[in-house]
Amino acid sequence: MSIIVMSGCATGIGAATRKALEAAGHQIVGIDVRDAEVIADLSTCEGRRQAVADVQARCGKSMDGLVLCAGLGPQTKRVGNVVSVNYFGATELLDAFLPLLRQGRQPAAVVISSVASAHLAFDKNPLASALEAGEEDKARAMVEQAGEQGGNLAYAGSKNALTVAVRKRAAAWGQAGVRLNTIAPGATETPLLQAGLQDPRYGESIARFVPPLGRRADPAEMASVIAFLMSEAASYVHGAQIVIDGGIDAVMRPAGF
Ligand SMILES: NC(=O)c1ccc[n+]([C@@H]2O[C@H](COP(=O)([O-])OP(=O)(O)OC[C@H]3O[C@@H](n4cnc5c(N)ncnc54)[C@H](O)[C@@H]3O)[C@@H](O)[C@H]2O)c1
């Protein structure tokens, strides 16, 4: 049996992924604010440190997989938390757990980014330099002072920088023998999406995007791709971002790949 550590497994895509990975015979050590083996708040430095320490206490010196699903949407009240959870809640766990993954069996990791990661270019991402430099307070202040569009900036900016952060790790992780990929989901029926649809600032623009497949995704449709990326069937997939959006990206940016 292999041990896979997951963040954000309480609801939505994370809960569906937990189910799929358990069905494939893996043992899950979940990190979340509720309904998980490790209860921790990834929006704070202290919470992330505690999550790492608690996981290490449970797993010892090795783990076989890592799936990072924890995330907050643009409608989140404390918009600084979007940056903290989406970016630092993923990158800090990646770096802390690489030594354990190196000791695992056929180790792999998947990070949940978003189609929003491609909504702005890294060199035009206002948050990029602060996030890359690890300046969490600065990035939080930027989105908190951005007014009505602070949520969109926090979400797209953090997901863009997250995908880039993962891609920049591809060389070192490949040499370490640990496969690392992201998925970029489009609109998926989860509590996060429902909260976005109900928000007067963002609801209409989210609802307007109807993919060519004519419906939003079920969380299980993300989980099946994550389970594939975590499996040996994906043994040569590394440093990739797999877009799972029912075709929206192809329609919006046919030449942007
Ligand atoms: N639903 C979509 O349409 C969509 C689209 C693109 C990307 N995503 C991404 O997919 C991932 C999963 O989102 P979802 O849609 O399943 O939403 P969700 O709200 O159902 O799940 C998010 C999970 O993260 C956990 N979480 C939130 N804040 C946390 C914190 N401070 N510390 C620890 N855990 C925390 C929640 O408790 C929950 O289990 C997120 O990274 C999200 O950005 C979702």
Ligand as a Chemical Component Dictionary entry (heavy atoms), coordinates in Angstrom:
data_LIG
# 
_chem_comp.id                   LIG 
_chem_comp.type                 NON-POLYMER 
_chem_comp.pdbx_formal_charge   0 
_chem_comp.three_letter_code    LIG 
# 
loop_
_chem_comp_atom.comp_id 
_chem_comp_atom.atom_id 
_chem_comp_atom.alt_atom_id 
_chem_comp_atom.type_symbol 
_chem_comp_atom.charge 
_chem_comp_atom.model_Cartn_x 
_chem_comp_atom.model_Cartn_y 
_chem_comp_atom.model_Cartn_z 
_chem_comp_atom.pdbx_ordinal 
LIG N1  N1  N 0  -14.344 24.447 -8.626  1  
LIG C1  C1  C 0  -13.788 25.039 -9.691  2  
LIG O1  O1  O 0  -14.490 25.485 -10.611 3  
LIG C2  C2  C 0  -12.288 25.166 -9.777  4  
LIG C3  C3  C 0  -11.731 25.609 -10.997 5  
LIG C4  C4  C 0  -10.344 25.735 -11.100 6  
LIG C5  C5  C 0  -9.539  25.401 -10.020 7  
LIG N2  N2  N 1  -10.109 24.973 -8.848  8  
LIG C6  C6  C 0  -9.200  24.662 -7.738  9  
LIG O2  O2  O 0  -9.457  23.357 -7.254  10 
LIG C7  C7  C 0  -9.035  23.271 -5.888  11 
LIG C8  C8  C 0  -10.148 22.627 -5.069  12 
LIG O3  O3  O 0  -11.252 23.530 -5.054  13 
LIG P1  P1  P 0  -12.779 23.062 -5.036  14 
LIG O4  O4  O 0  -13.440 23.714 -6.158  15 
LIG O5  O5  O -1 -12.855 21.591 -4.836  16 
LIG O6  O6  O 0  -13.280 23.863 -3.745  17 
LIG P2  P2  P 0  -13.730 23.407 -2.302  18 
LIG O7  O7  O 0  -14.021 24.674 -1.568  19 
LIG O8  O8  O 0  -14.769 22.363 -2.379  20 
LIG O9  O9  O 0  -12.404 22.706 -1.728  21 
LIG C9  C9  C 0  -11.329 23.425 -1.200  22 
LIG C10 C10 C 0  -10.728 22.628 -0.059  23 
LIG O10 O10 O 0  -9.641  23.406 0.488   24 
LIG C11 C11 C 0  -9.791  23.458 1.892   25 
LIG N3  N3  N 0  -9.221  24.693 2.418   26 
LIG C12 C12 C 0  -9.657  25.956 2.185   27 
LIG N4  N4  N 0  -8.953  26.832 2.920   28 
LIG C13 C13 C 0  -8.050  26.114 3.632   29 
LIG C14 C14 C 0  -7.052  26.461 4.582   30 
LIG N5  N5  N 0  -6.879  27.729 4.979   31 
LIG N6  N6  N 0  -6.301  25.473 5.108   32 
LIG C15 C15 C 0  -6.504  24.165 4.746   33 
LIG N7  N7  N 0  -7.444  23.791 3.865   34 
LIG C16 C16 C 0  -8.199  24.741 3.311   35 
LIG C17 C17 C 0  -11.315 23.414 2.099   36 
LIG O11 O11 O 0  -11.670 23.074 3.441   37 
LIG C18 C18 C 0  -11.729 22.387 1.072   38 
LIG O12 O12 O 0  -11.601 21.067 1.555   39 
LIG C19 C19 C 0  -8.697  24.701 -5.468  40 
LIG O13 O13 O 0  -7.295  24.879 -5.488  41 
LIG C20 C20 C 0  -9.357  25.542 -6.529  42 
LIG O14 O14 O 0  -8.720  26.795 -6.707  43 
LIG C21 C21 C 0  -11.456 24.850 -8.709  44 
# 
loop_
_chem_comp_bond.comp_id 
_chem_comp_bond.atom_id_1 
_chem_comp_bond.atom_id_2 
_chem_comp_bond.value_order 
_chem_comp_bond.pdbx_ordinal 
LIG N1  C1  SING 1  
LIG C1  O1  DOUB 2  
LIG C1  C2  SING 3  
LIG C2  C3  SING 4  
LIG C2  C21 DOUB 5  
LIG C3  C4  DOUB 6  
LIG C4  C5  SING 7  
LIG C5  N2  DOUB 8  
LIG N2  C6  SING 9  
LIG N2  C21 SING 10 
LIG C6  O2  SING 11 
LIG C6  C20 SING 12 
LIG O2  C7  SING 13 
LIG C7  C8  SING 14 
LIG C7  C19 SING 15 
LIG C8  O3  SING 16 
LIG O3  P1  SING 17 
LIG P1  O4  DOUB 18 
LIG P1  O5  SING 19 
LIG P1  O6  SING 20 
LIG O6  P2  SING 21 
LIG P2  O7  DOUB 22 
LIG P2  O8  SING 23 
LIG P2  O9  SING 24 
LIG O9  C9  SING 25 
LIG C9  C10 SING 26 
LIG C10 O10 SING 27 
LIG C10 C18 SING 28 
LIG O10 C11 SING 29 
LIG C11 N3  SING 30 
LIG C11 C17 SING 31 
LIG N3  C12 SING 32 
LIG N3  C16 SING 33 
LIG C12 N4  DOUB 34 
LIG N4  C13 SING 35 
LIG C13 C14 SING 36 
LIG C13 C16 DOUB 37 
LIG C14 N5  SING 38 
LIG C14 N6  DOUB 39 
LIG N6  C15 SING 40 
LIG C15 N7  DOUB 41 
LIG N7  C16 SING 42 
LIG C17 O11 SING 43 
LIG C17 C18 SING 44 
LIG C18 O12 SING 45 
LIG C19 O13 SING 46 
LIG C19 C20 SING 47 
LIG C20 O14 SING 48 
# 
